[in-house]
Amino acid sequence: MSQLSIIIPVYKNQDSLGELVQQLKEMNKKTKTDFEVVFVVDGSPDQSYSVLTQLLPACGFRSQLLLLSRNFGSFAAIRAGLQAAVGPFFAVMAADLQESVELPFQFFERLKLGKADIVFGKRNRRSDPFFSALFSQLFWFLYRTSVQKEMPEGGIDVFGCNQVVRNQILILEESNTTLVGLLLWVGFQRDFVLYDRWARVHGKSAWSLKRKIRYLLDSCFAFSDLPIRLLSLVGLGGMGLAVLLGCVILFARLTGSIGVPGYSALASLILFFGGLNAFGLGILGEYLWRTFENTKKRPNFIVYKKQEYEGARKEGRP
């Protein structure tokens, strides 16, 4: 039985998998920790699944390989890996080699002491391109100020947890939510491990601007009442503006400053409240859509294929 399960979601990572597996093999030789690695191929359109089927049988460490029926997103892939993993401790890392393979074992060292239930990786330094790092900082600043204030600066990409937290996360079968948001929401005792994020060597990140915006919207609607409060404030502001505008129009009418009676006021009110109504309907539609999605009770992922590879057993362990 493994002590530590390492979950690695895989999407368009075929070029980095050979080096990743090699680093894990070297880690298996020097660590005394009995571990397994759960690779979850998230409907990747490249040859990631084929590459892993060739590498894992001879990798030397215990592993599982899951292939999802389509691309469900990295958080759904992580949930699939958490569900398949045996534990009793769990760690998540990326497949792009931007974090050290030693990081999950640092999580494990903290977790087994029993002083923390969740250990988050906190970036000490990042080697991303300038504009990518700048937009990332802006993104996480908006997240911290508008969604969850306890989110660390620079966000969270990797983490480790014990079985209690893992079981609670798997119970929360929500659609259009974020795993990191749920990890912060459930509470428990937390700890942090500082690490350096290295520059990406292979491929291009799938963490596009579109995905970031979707992530921020999902988080905002799932963990914050900001959209509704914002709509209320805009509505109150619109009412105040309408009253003020009405007073101005009345004054201008009495002083004979308006050449065409009612035109300016009517046009302004129609444009303003028409836009306000459209904005309000959009926000309510987002909530209704998310409510509808959750009533369907569809699974967050579908496992298409699954293989297990025993690997070499460590000396002195069953």
N, C-alpha and C positions, 0 to 999 in steps of 0.2 A: 504494500500500500504506500502510495506517495505521501510525502509530507506537504509538498507544495505543488500546486497546479498553476502553470503559466499559460494564460490565454493570449493568443496572438491572432487578431483578425487580419485577413489577407485580402487585399484588393489592388490589382495591378502592381504586384511586387515580385514578378518572376525573376527580375535581374538581381534582386538582393537576397533571395531565399537561399542560394548556395552558401553565401558568406554567413548568413544568419545561422543556418544549421551547423556550419563548421564552428562558429563561436559557441554555440550551445553544446556541441560535442566536447570542446575544450573545457567548458565550464563543468561538464559532467565528470571529467577526469579529475579536476582539482577540488571540487566541492564535496563535502560529506553529506550534503542534503540530498535526500532521495526525492526526485521531482519527476513530474510529467509535463509535457508541453501539448496543449490543445490548439492546433491550427484550425481556424475557421475560414474557409474560402467563401467570401461573400459574393457569390455569383460573378467572380472576376472574369472579364472577357479575354484575358491573356492566358498563358499556359501555366499559371501558378499552381493549379491543382495537379497537372501532369508532372510538373517539376517535383512537387512534394511527394507524390506517389513513388517517384524514383529515389528520392533522398532518404525518406524516413525509415524504410525497412532496414537499412544498414547504419542508422545514425548513432546507435549505441545507447540512447536514452529512451525511456518509455514515452510514447506519444499517441495522440489521437488526431485524426484528420476528418474534419467535417466539411461537406460541400453543401451550401445552401442552394435552394432551387432557383433563386434569382438574387439580385442585389437588394438587400433589405436595409443597408446602412451599417456603419461600423458599430453603433450601439446595439443594434439587434444581433449582430454577429458576436459581440462580447457576451450578451445574454445567453446565446446558444452555447458558447464555450463554458460559461459559468454553470449552466445546467448539466453539461456533459462531464465536467471536471469532478474529480473525486475528493480533492481537498486533503486535509481540513483547512488549509490555508490557500489563498488564491491571489494571483497577481496578474495584472494586465500590462502588456507592452505592445508597441507597434512593430511592424515587420520591415520598416524602412531604414533600420540601423541608425536612427538619430538618437537613440538612447542605448546605453551600455546594457549588455545582457546580465551584468552583475546587479543591476537595479532591482529586479524582482527578488533577488536573494537578500538585498538590504531591507526590502519591505518585510521579508520573512523573519529576519533577525529581530525587527521591532515587534512584529505581531506575536511571535512565540513567547515574548516576555510577559504578555498579557496586560500591558499598560495601555494598549490602543486596540481598537476594533477595526479601524480603517487607517491606512497609511497612504497619504497622497504624495506624489512626486511634485516637487516645487522647483521650477526652473531657476537655476543660479545664473546661468549664462546661456545665450542661444546664438547659433552661428547662421541664422537665416539671412537671406538678402535684406538690404536696408528697408525697402518699401514693404516687403512681406512682414518684417518685424514691426514696422510702424503701424500697418493696418491691424496686425494682431494685437498690439498694445491698445489701439483705439477700440477694437472689438471687445476686449476683455474689460476695458474701462466702462464701456456702455453696459456690459453685462453686470458688472459689480454695482453700478449706480442705479440700474433700473430693475434688476431681477433678484439676484442673491448677493447681499453684501458680504457674506462670508467666503465668497469665491476668492482664492488667492490671486495676487497680481500675476498676470501671465497665463491664468487659467490652469486647467488640469487635463493632462493627456493620459497619464499612467497612474495606477493605484494598486494597492493590495488590501485584502480584507480577510476576516475570519469567516467561519461557516455561518455564524449567526447573522452577520450583515448580508452575506450572499443569499441566504434563504429569504430574508426580508425583501431584498431587491427582486428576486424571482417571483415573489407573491404579487408585486405591483405590476400588473399586466396592463399598462396604459399605452395608448397609441399617441403618436405625435408629441412625445415627451423626450427628455434627454436623460441619459444614464447618470451623468455627472450631477445634474440637478437633483436626481433622486438620492444619490449618495450623500449630498449635502442635506437634503430634506430629512432623511431618516435619523440623523443625529449620530449617537454613539460617541465613544471616545476616539479622538483623532490625533494623528501625529503626521509630521512632514519630513521628507527626506530631500535634501537639496541635490540637484544633479545638473550637469551641463548638457544642453541639447546640441548635438553636432550637426554640421551641414549635411544636407541630403546629397548622396553620391549617385544613387540609381533612380532613374525615372522621375516623374513629376508628381507632386502631391495632388491627391484628389480633393483636398480641403480647399475648394474653390470659393470665390466670393459669393456665388449663389448658395452654396452649402452653408457658409457662415451666416448669411442673412436668414436662411431657413432655420438654422440652429438658434439664432437669437430670437426669432419670432416664436418658435416652439417653446423655448424656455420662458419667454415673457408671458405667453398665454397659459402655460402650465404651472408656473410658480409665482406669478405676480398678478395683482389686480390693477397694475398700472394702465392698461388700455381702457378699462372701464372708468377709472378715476380721471384719466386724461380726457375721455369723451365728456364726462360730467363737467370738468373745468372749462372745456371748450364751449359746451352748451351754456354754462353760466356767463362766460365771457361774451358769447354771441348775444345773449339776452341783454346784458349790460350795454353792449355796443349798439344794439337796436334801439334801446331807450335813449342813449346819448344821441344817436343819429336822428331819432324822431324829434328830440328837442331842437337840434340844429335846423332841421327842415322846417319845423314850426316857426322858429325865429326868422329864418330866411323868407318864409312865406309872408309873415306879418310885415316884414320890412320891404317886400316887393323885390327881393333879390333873385327869385326863381322865375325864369322866363316861361318855361313849359311846366305847368303845375303837375306834380306827382311823378314826373318821368325819372328824375335822378333817384328819388327814394325807392321807387318801385324796382328799378334795375339793380340797385345796390342790395336790397333785401332779397330779391330772387337769387342773385348770384351767391350771396353769403350763405343763406339758409339752404339753398340747393346743394352747395358743397358740403355743408355741415351734415345734412341728411345722408348724403352719399358716404361720408366718412363714418358716421355712426352705423349705417347698415353694414359697411365693410367689417367693422369691429365685431358687431353682433354676429355677422356671418361666420367669422373665424371661430367664435365660441360655439356656435351651433354646429359647425362642421366637425369640430373636435369632439363635441358631445355625441354626434351621430356616429363618428368613427369608433368611439369606445363602446357604443351600444351593439355594434356588430359582433364583438367578441372574437374577431379574427386573430389568429396567432401572430406574434411579432416576427416570426421567422418560420421557415419550413426546411428541415434537414432532408436533403435529397440522398446523400450517400454518407456513410461513416465507416472508417477503418480504424483499427487499433493495432499498435506495434509495441511489443513488449520491451524491446531493447535489452541492454545488459543490466543485471541486478548488481547493486552495490555490495561490496564485501561486508559481511556481518549483518545483512538485512534479509528478511524472508522474501 
